[in-house]
């Protein structure tokens, strides 16, 4: 037998919380209702056995001292695994109801053995796509290649050729579980494990479905068209119903969540539903005012720049932002004026500016006003 600590992948000094956490992860991975590998029932039984010993303080102490020799395996029985004075709460501070509820929806394994064969929804999955800035603003359609499982139409997900080909498992009586007796220094103790004959379903299929070979599902490859709504933002998700992991025991598939990642735009910047744009203007246009054609996400519009516009002044264009996903109301576009100062001037231009400066000196200069604040 493998070392119990090795089975759970924990150190010999592992705490009870670490042992429980490792058990939960492994049990979910190898439970036969989820994992259809032929070796899954055996692995699950091994994991359950290791957990039963290591989580119980007394059993763990005996195992640490004597190893596997501390326990002798007895025969199997269909009786109560917590008989002879034991209960599901009789193992220190762990409640087995809590452990099994995380996988089967609540209650002890005995009570949930019937639930193990009931249909349940599959796990949700997530995939990511990248789209351009403008596609996010205006909306688009994206083809997404997918491989997923669909319930077999012939057997309706049961895996059997017809309903009469399904019978109750004779080894566990339809419970999906068998019990084993362990002889310890404290006497006989019983534990419960998944039936290896039916994989915990409580059913045996006498004749497999000829279409899906008993799987209950058909593997499908399709190009899925995903509608990207106008106004979507980076990181938001779109739910596609029924395209996630396969359901269990004929249950519906989980859902697929498509996370949208939006590329940056070289000029436009987005803040919520508003758009921001840097607009370069000459100092002459800023001083005298002008009319300019400004790009927006919906095309160009004319904007009047008023006289005396200052560097970094912001002008607003109403209704030219991104449409809200819920209301459809668009945000605004904000123009950040970036005044450009010429680096090369002709002699005529210099003479004109010198004359302008001379006329301006008749009034106190802007710099002089600013400097005067420090002398107060």
N, C-alpha and C positions, 0 to 999 in steps of 0.2 A: 504494500500500500504506500501511496505517496504521503509525505509528511503533511499534516493538516495545515500547518502554517504556509507551506509551499502552495497548497491547493488554493488558499485564499489570497496568496501573494502578500502576506504581512510578515513583519518581524516577530520574533518570539517575545519581544517586549511590547508588542502592540496593545493599545488600550482597547476597552470593550467598544468604544465608539468607532475606532478604526476597524475593528473586526466586523461590526455591524455594517459600516459603510462599504467595506470590501465585499461582504456577502450580498448586499443589495445590488451592487453593480454586476457581479458575476451571475447572480440568480436571474436577473432581468435579461442578461445577455444569452444565457443558455436554457432558459425555460422553454420546454418543448412547444408551448403554444405560440411562441415567437420565433424560436430557432428550429427550423425543420431539418437540420443536419441529423443523420442517423445516429451520430454519437452524442447528440445533445442530451437525451434522457440520462445516459450514463454519467456525463459530466455534471449535470444538475444534481444527480443523486450524490455524487462525490462532494460537491460543494455544500449540499445540505448536511451531509454527515460531518464534514469538518466544522461547519458552523455550530451544529448541535453540541459538539464537544468543547470547542474553544470559547464559546460565549458563556457556558456554564462554569462558574468558578470552581466547583468541586471536580467536575469532569476534567477541566483544564489542568488542575493541580495533579490529578492522577496521570493524565497524559504526559505532562512535563516530566514526571518522575519515572513512569514505566513505559511510555510510548504506546504503541498499538496493543501491546500485551495486556494493558489495563482493561481492555474490553474484548469480550468474546461475542462474535456474531451468532445470534440464534436464528430460528426460522422466521418465515413471514406469516403474518396473520391479518385477517380483515377486521380485527377488533379495534376498540378505542385506543389510540396511541397514547392517551394520557390516563389509562386505566390504572387500577391498583393504587389509588390514592393520589395519582399525579394529575395536574391540570395544566391548561395552556399558560397559566400564570405561575407555574411552579418552578421556574428556572431563573432564580435570582431577580434582577431588576428588569429583565427583558420580557415583554409581553409578545408571545408568538402571534397573537391577533394583529398587533401593529406591524410585524414583519410581513405577514402574508397580505395584509390589506394594501400594502404599497404596490403589489403586483396584481391582486385579484379583486380589489375594490372593497375590502373590509371583511373582518371576521376571520375565524380560524380556518386552517386548511381543510378540516372536515366539512365545515359548513360551505366552503367555497369550491369543493370538488365538483359540484354540479355546475357552478358558474364557469368553470374552466372550459366547458364545451359550448358556452353560449356565445353568440356573435358579438364582437366588439370592434370599435373603430380603430383603424390603424394609426400609426404615428404621423404627425405632421412633418413635412420637410421644408427646407428653404434653399433657394438658389438665388444667385445675384446676376444682374445684367447691368451693362453700362450704356448710357444713352447720352446724346449731346445736350448741351444747354438749351438750344432752341427746341429740340424735341420735347424736353421737359416742360417748357413754357407753352408750346402750342398743342402738345399731345401727339401721339403716334401709335403705330402698331408694330410689334416686334414678334418675329417668329422664333420660337424657342424649341430646339430639338429635345425631346424627352423620351426616356425609357421608363416605363412604369407597369404595374400589374393591374389588370382588370379582372373582376370576378368572371369565372368561366360561365358562359351562358348555358352550356349544356347541363352542368350539374349544379348551377346556382351557388357555386363556391363550396359545396360539400365535399368534393373530391371523389364522390361515388357515382358509378354509372347510373344508378337509379336509387330511390329511397329504400327499396328492399335490400340493397347491398350493404346497408349499415346495420350493425348489430351491437348490442351492449358488450363491452369488454368482459370476458369471463374471468379474467385474472384479478380484477379489482372490483367487479360487480357494478361497473359504471360510475364509481366514485372518482376514478382518475388517480387514486393514490393507494399505496400498500403500506402496511406497517411492519416494522422489524423490531425484534426484541434484542436488547443488548444486556449481557450479563456483566455486571460490575461488582465492585467490592461492597456496594450499597444494596445489591440485589438486582432484580430484573427491572430494566427500564425499556420503554418503547419509544420509537421515533417513527415519523411518517415521511415517505418519499414518493416522488412521482412514479406512477406505473410505467415501467419500461416497455410494456407491450403496446399500450395505446398512446403513449406520450402525454398522459395526463388528460386526454380528451374524454375518456370513459367510453369511447366508441372504437369499433374495429370495422374497417372497410373491407368487405369480402371481395368486391370487384371494383377496381379503380376506374375512374372516368376515362373513357377512350380519347377524349379531346385534350384534357389537361394532365393526363397520367396521374391523377390523384392529388394534384397540387391544389386544385380549387381555383387557380388563377392562371391567366394567360399573360405572358410577357409581351408588351406592346411597345413599338417604336413609332412615334408620331411627331410631326412638327406642330406645336401648339401656338396659336396666335394669341398674344397677350395685348389687350388694349391698354395703352398708357394714357391716363386722363391728363388733359391740359392743367398745368399748375402743380404737378407732382414735384416733391422736393427730394433731394438726395437722402437716402436712408429710409424712406417710406416704403411700405410693403403692399403688394396686391395679392389678395387671396384667390387661388384657383381651386375650386371645390373638387374633391375626389381624385386629385392627382398626386397624393402623398404616398406613404407606405401602405402596403396591402392590409386589409382588415384581417381580423383573426376569426377563424371558424365561420367564414362567410359574411363577416361584418363589413361595413362600408370602408372604403379607403380613407386614409387621412387626407388632409388638404396640403396643397403646395403654396408656399408663400414666396413670392417673387420680390426680392429687395432691389430697389432701383438706385443705382449709383449714377449721379449726374456729373458730367465733366464741366470744368470751368470754362468760361467764355473769355476771350482775350480782352474784350472791352467792357461788356456788361458785368455788373456785380449785383447779386441778388441778396436782399435782406427781407425775409418773410415774403410778402407779395409785392414789395417795392423793388424797383430797378434803379441802380446808381450808375452814372456815366460821367467820366472826366471829359470836359470839353475845352480844348485849347483855343484861346482868342488872343489877338494882338492887343497891346495896351491902347492902341488907337480905337479899336472897335469897342473896347470896354469903356473908354472915355466918352466917345461920341454916340455909342449905341449902334445897333445894327439888327438885321434880320438874318437868321441862319437856318439851314435845313439840318435837322438833328435826327440821327438814327434812333429808332425805338424797336422793340421786339416785334412790332406789327408793321414796320415800315417807317419812312421818313415823315416828319412833320415840321412845319415852320414855327420858329420860336423867335419872339422879339426880345432882344437883349437891351435893357434900358440904359440910358446915359449914366455914366458914373458907376458902372458895375465894378465891384471891387474883386481883387484876387480871392479865390476860394469861396466867393459868394455862391449860394445855391439857388437855382431856379427850379420850380416844380411844374411838371406837365401832368395834369390830372388824368386818371384813367388809362395811363399807358404802362401800367405795371402788369404783374402776373395775375391771372384770374384765380380767385379763391376756389379750392377744390370743392367746398360744400355749397357756397352761395353763388359762385360764378362772378362775384363782384371783383373787378380788377383793382390792383393797387396803383400807385403812382410812379412816375419816373422822375428822378432828381438829377439835375445837371450841376456838376461841380465845375465852376469856371476856373480854368488854369490860365492866368495871364502870362503871355509870352513876351519877354523882353528881348529886343533884337541885339545880336552880338556884333553885327557889322553894319555900319551906317555910311552912306555917301556924305560928301562934304555938304551938299544942299540940306540933307536931313539933319546933319549936326547943327548947321546954322539955324534951321528952323527951331530945333529943340533948345538951342542956346537963347534964341529970342523968346521962346515960351518961358524958359527959366527966369530970364530977366524980368519979364512981366509978372511972374509969380512971386518974385522976391519983394515986390511992393507990399505984399501981405506976408504975415508971419508964416514961415514954412511949416509943413507937417512935422518935419524932424525937430524943428525948434520947439513946437508945442509939446511934442513927446518928451524932449529932453527937460523941459521946464518942470515936468512933474517930479523930477528927482530933487529939485532944489526946494520943494515945499516941505 
